[in-house]
Amino acid sequence: MLANSNGHTKVSTAETTELSLLKNLPEEKITEKSLGSFSLTLAEQLLQTILSPSWLESATFSQFIQKIKQTTEIKHQLETGISLLLLDGENLKVDINSELFLASVCKYPLQFKMAFTNWKNPSIGKQDIELYNRGYQLVHVPEGKDSADAKMIAFGACVSRSYPTVKEILVCSNDGILIHLCNELQNQGLIVYWVRRQGQTLHIENRNTGKLTHYSLAMATEVPSLEKVVEQIQDLMKNEQNLINTRLHSLATIAALFQESANINIKHNTKQPEIQEIIPVIDKSSAQSIQEQKEDTAEIPNEKTLDKFLLKIIQDIQIKSPQTKLSVSKLGSELRRITGESPNSIIKKLKLGFNFTKYLESSPTFTLKASGKEYEVTPLLSE
């Protein structure tokens, strides 16, 4: 085998002679075997040339790989599609945050951005530098009324020819004449968004569906719809109510612990402590029923009377709100409000233990069921 100056292999002298003889033989003398031998030799030489290190490292091979990549990218773009933004620089400015939001509105990636205006106009300032640094193609138009609009319409009318992969277009201009461009682009089968500014808000209209999206320039965020605002307000109110209820239960527990540790018996006081005002009252009818019980019974002398009090409280609450789950803390608060004593004090006085929860847990009259951080109380026996 012979090697040339660039390292590629060449056919040997013997093989060259064989090829010359094959060429000079009459056509009928060339047998199938000789043709097969020639084809095999040529294929081997081509394979050795392609797989040689010098070929793999050559500029020709790099160009070949680059062509394949470009073809693959173009095919991928044709299959997926892109978005394109047209900006009327004479009457609308789009900062980087607004641009990112507009890109998020589109279903396809925003690949091309073009801005049209007279860039010699002093009022433009450094807007051309900013847009150019953000990847915009700057299209200069001569001075004149609606010059930028006319150029945008002329370009947009044939945009599919210049950008065959485009699927969506953002037309950013406050001029009403651009509705003609929007209609033309829709007729070409494109999804069109007309972007206009009113005060500190961008209005993005999907011309194909009529859907409106609003973006606050001052807050750099999307303006939610009325339905979303109402939903957010309801969530805030619900969270705040849950927080208030949690704090009320905490305050009630603290009050009970304070009364127990200080051995305060508010039953004999004519004026209730102010802390009692935060204990929620179930309703008027239930409060009246419990008040009648308080008048009939001045104290709880034994375990049986205590169980009757507790069953009556549970019954009144279930009649009013059948779906209400009665916790140990709420049951204890109602008992303390009726008797003027904390549940733990009553349990200790009757020598039934040292803890209200433990008493209910061991009582044959009631059952406790864990519900989050609380225990739900239900009666086992019907009175």
Secondary structure, DSSP 8 states (H G I E B T S, - for coil): -EE-TTS-EE--HHHHHHHHHHHHS-GGG--HHHHHHHHHHHHHHHHHHHTSHHHHTSHHHHHHHHHHHHHHHHHHHHHH-EEEEEEETTT----HHHHHHHHHHSSS-EEEEEEEE-TT-GGGTTHHHHHHHTT-EEEE--SSTTHHHHHHHHHHHTHHHH-TTEEEEEEE-S-GGGHHHHHHHHHTT-EEEEEEEETTEEEEEETTT--EEEEETTTTEEE--HHHHHHHHHHHHHHHHHHHHHHHHHHHHHHHHHHHHHT--GGG-SS--GGGGGS----HHHHHHHHHHHHH-S---SHHHHHHHHHHHHHHHHHH-TT---BHHHHHHHHHHHHSS-HHHHHHHTTS-S-HHHHHHH-SSEEEEEETTEEEEEESS--
